[in-house]
Amino acid sequence: MASVRPSSRVIRLGAAAAFVAAAAPSWADMPERVVSINLCTDQLAMMLAAPGQLISVSDIATDPLISPMHMVAAAYPANFGGAEEIYLLRPDLVLAGVYSDPAVVSMLRRLGVEVAQIDIVSGLDQVTDRLVEVGALLHREDEAAARAEAFETDLAALTRPETGPRAAFYYPNGYSLGTGTLSHEILTTAGFRHIADELGRDSSGRLALELLAVAAPDVVISTGTYPGNSRSEDILHHPALEALIAAGQGHISGPDWVCGTPQVLTALSDLTTLRDSMEAE
């Protein structure tokens, strides 16, 4: 992925702002009671909202296994995403995802509550767009622009040529990620080569452990396991996978990989550190 030149950054920020202004809802006043019911909008809202503007985030925002801002989220009242519960909070804006429960979204709108559904991010170039979009909804355009510019600068500094070690994703149930994912772009932006390219896998799904072993990646990226026992996680302890990791490197993907927000920079930084250490050996 090529570095972003300052002139390109200014053009992209201006274009994103113009798009959001054209598509923005009709309300003119700054929303004073904002509720988020989606993990990714939780993060964007916590980053951008004015003091006192955000009154509730989703309950999973405080889960350290999937939320990179769980400590920040602990300061906000949690909601469980129910329409009745949200309505009683008297929000003037609800931030949801495009895949949030359609029954909840529909009911809230029928009750006269403004609901903005924010799309998922599948590429790093879309992180700036989401910052600008949510910033406009919150009437926090200056904060969003500053965050977006800082993100673009840090992203350019962390971008590496895609000539590094070969890597693969391998999760419970043998699930592996394809090329059309945000994780793929984080990986390749750090300079790793994703074996999904070699295997022609543009979508995500189960990957036979035999195929992974034959591909023999230099790095296997997996996830931390939950407490207790799970049959889906048994494959992560298979001797063939353990031998593969022992011959190369293992890496754990954490909450910073989940949403397309500036938090992905932590995941990217961890990967560039790993790549630099492997190439120094």
N, C-alpha and C positions, 0 to 999 in steps of 0.2 A: 504494500500500500504506500503510495507516494506521500511525502510530507506536504502539508497544507501551507501554501504561501500566504503571507499576511493579506495580500490583495484579494486572494480567493476567499479568505475567511470573512473579510468585510462584505464581499458580494453575497456570500451564502447567508450571513446573518441578516443582511438587508432583505434578501429574497424571502427568507423564512418569516421575518416580521411582516412583510407585505402580505404574504399568504394568510397568516393568522388574522391580520386586521380585516382582510376581505371576508374570511369565513367565521369571524367571531359572532357570538350570540348578540342579541339586541340590547342587553342591559348595559347601562352606562356607568352605574355606580360601582365602586370597589366592593366586592363581596366581603362581608364582615364575619360570616359564620360558614366556614368551609369544612366539609367532611370528606375524607378520602376512604374508599372502600376497596382499594387495590394496592398490592404490595409496591408496585412500581410508581403509582401516583403518590403513594405515601412518601416515598423518597423525594420525588420532585417537589411536593408540597412542603415538606420539612426544610428543604434547601431554600425555597423561594418565598414562602409566606412571610408576611409582616408579623411582628409580635402580636399574639392574641387572635390572629386571623384564622388560623387552623385550629379547630376545636376537637377533632377526633380523627384517629387513623385506624386502619384495620388491625384486628387482633394479632395477625401473623407478623405485623411490623416489629413486634417485640421478641420474635423467635430468633435466637442467635444462629440457628442452623441455616436459615434462609434469608435473614434480613441483616444487611451490613450496617444499618443505622439503628439497630435494636436498642442501644443505650439512649439514643436521642428520643426514640419512639416511646420509651418508658415514661417520659414526661407528659404524654398526651393521653387523654381518656381513649380507651379502645372500643371499637364497635365490631359486631359480628356480621355485618352486612345485611341485616334484615330490613325490609322496607319500613315496617312499623317503627322499629328502633331508630332508623335514620330520620324518619319524618318527625319523631318526637324531639329530636335534637334541634329542630327549627333551622335547618341550614338554608342559606340562600345560594349555595353552590355545592354540588356533590361531584367529586372527581372519581371516575370509574374507568375500568379498562374496556376494550372492545369485546372481551369475552366475559365480562362480569355478568352475573345472573340476569338474563333478559327480563324475567318476571319482576325482579326488584327494580330494574331501571324503568320498565314500563309503568309500574305502579307509582313510583316517585314522580314521574312526569305527569301522570294523570292527576296527581295530587297537587300539581303546580310547582314542583321542585325542579330547579334547573339542574340537569345532569350533563356533564361533559365527559364523553368517552374518549380516552386517549389511546392511540394505537400502540402496538408493541414495536419494539426496535429490533430490526434484523441486521443492521449494519452500523458501524461506528459513526458514519456520516449523518445518521439520523438523530444522534444524541442532542446535538445543537438544536435541531428542529423541535424536539420535545421540550427542551428548556424554554425556548422562545414561545411555544404554544401555551404551556402552563403559565409562564410569566405573564402573558397577555390576559389569560383568564383571571389571574389573581390581581391584575393591574400592578404587576411588579416587573415591568419591562426592563428597567435599568439593572435590577439585580440579575435578571435572566441573561441579559446581554453580557454582563461582567462574568457570570459563571460560564457562559458559552465561549467567550474569548479565552478564558483561563483553560477551559477544557481543550480547545483546539491547540493552544500553545503546548500544553503538556503532552497531548497526543502526538504532535509532531516530534517532540523530543524523545518519545519512547518508541517511535516507529523504526523498525529494522528491516534490512533486505530479507526477502523470503528465501534464504539460502542456508538456514540453520538445520538442526537435527530434525528427524522425522518423528512425528507424534501422532497419538491416537487417543480418542476418548473411549473409556469403557466403564460403564455404570452398572448398578444392580440389574439383574435379568439379562445381562449381556447387551444392554442398550448402548448404542454408539451414535454420535452426532455426525450429520452430513455437512456438506459444504455450504448449504443455504441457511446458516445459523449465525447468530451473534457470536457464539463461542468460537466458531471457525474463524471469524474475522479477528477476534482477540488473539487467537493462536497465531495466525499468519501475519498479523501486524507486528507481533513480537519477533517475527522472523523464522518461526518454525514452519516446516512443511507438513501438511495434514495428509495422512495416508488415505483419507476419504477421496482425495483427488486421484490418487493412484487406482483406487478401487471403483471409481466412477459413482460414488454414493453422494448424490446431491440432496438426499433427504435423510432424516434420522430414523433409526429403527434398530432391531436386534442384529447383532453381528456375531456369527459363530466364533467361538473361542479358537477353533482351528484356523480360521482365516486370519484372525489377529496374530496368532503364533507364527503363521507363514509369512505375514507381512513384516514381522519383527521390528516394530517401531523402536526408536531410541528412547522415547518417553511415553509412558502410559499415564494419562490424566484420569483420575477417578474422583470419587466423592467421599466425604466422611460418612461413617455409618451411624445410624441411630442406636440408642440404647436398646437392649433386648435382643431377641433373635428374629431373623427374617430370612425366609428361604430365598427371597430375591437377591439377598446379599451374599449367599453362599458362594456364588461364582467368583466373587472378589477374593476368595481365599483358596481358589483352585491352584494346585501345585504348578500347572502350566503357566498360569498368569503370574504367580509369584516368581517363577524362574525367569519369565520375560522381564519383569521389573528389576530383578536382581542383576540381570545382564545389562540393564540400561539405567533408567531413572524412573521413579514414580513421582507424581505430583498430584496434590489434592486441590480440586476446584471448590471454592467456597461461595458464600453469599454474594461476593462482589461480581460474580459472573451472571447473576440471575436477571437483572433488569438493565435496560439501556439508559443508564444515568451516568454522571461523572464518576460514580463508584467503580466503574469498570477499569478506571485507570490503576486502581490497586491491583487488580488481577493482571493487568498488562505489565505493570512494574515487576510483579513477582515473576512473571514469565521471562522478561528480559534479563532479570538477575540470574534465573536458572540457565538461560541460554549462554550468558557470558561465562558462568562458572563451568559449563560443559565444554565450551570451546577453549577455555584456559587449561583444561586437563590434558 
